[in-house]
Amino acid sequence: MKEIKHVIADPLGLHARPAGLLVKEAAKNACNVTVAVNGTSVDAKRIMGVMKLAAKQGMELTLTFDGADEEAAAASMAEFLKANL
């Protein structure tokens, strides 16, 4: 199991557009990807769950990867988060 953390820098937080992009990026991976904020954890491949997190600027996201390609998935998601959130 691999875990990464990211603090949201986007002033609008994790709103619809970046949430959709996050789900698309997570779906590219075979491993299970979960995202957690303030103790609430959801499947990162499900848009409704990600939207329900209502993550704002300054909040810390914790992404957990579990499966065959978890190392590659963590690396690609870390790059995605830096570029988009």
N, C-alpha and C positions, 0 to 999 in steps of 0.2 A: 504494500500500500504506500502510495506517495501522496504528499500533501504540500500545497503552496498557499501563500497568503498574499493578498493584494489590497491596498487601501484605495478606495475610489477617489479619483482626482477630478472627474467630470463634475462640473457645478450642478448639472441636472440629475446626477446620480444614475442609477441603473434603470433608466426609463425604457420605453418600448423598443426603440431602434437598437440600442446596444444589447438589450436583453435578447432580442431576436438573433442578433449576430453571435452572441455568446452561445445560444442554443445550437445554432448552425455549426459553430466551431466544435462544440462538445460532441455533436452527433457524428463528426468525422472519425471519432475514435471508437475502437471496439470495446475498450474497458468501460466500467461503470464510472461515471463522473457525478459527484455531488457537490453542491455549493451551499455554504452555510453562512448566515449572518445572525449575530446575537442569539446563538443557540438554536435557531431554526434552520433545518437542513432539508434541501429538496434535490430532486434529480435535475441535473443541469441540462438534460436533453428534453425537458418539458417546459414549454414557454409559460404556461399558467403558473407553475410552481415558482419559476424564476421571477415572474412579475409580482407574485404575492410577497416576496421578500421585501419589496419596497425599500431597497437599499439606497441610502442618500450619500452625498459627498462626505468623505471623511470616515465612513464606515469600513470595517475590514471584512473582506470576503475570504473564506477559507474553502479552497477547492481540494477535494480528495479524489484520488484516482485508484481504482482497484481492478486489475486485470492484466491481460497479456501485453498491451502496449502502453502501460502506465507511465513509463519514463518519457517516451516520445510525446505522449498526450500532455503531460505536465509541462514539458518544454514549449510545446506549441501554444498551450493555453496561457502560459506566462507571457509569451510574446504578444499574444492577442490582447491580454489585459493591459499591458503597458501601452499599446498602440491605441486602444479604444476606450479605456476607462481611467 
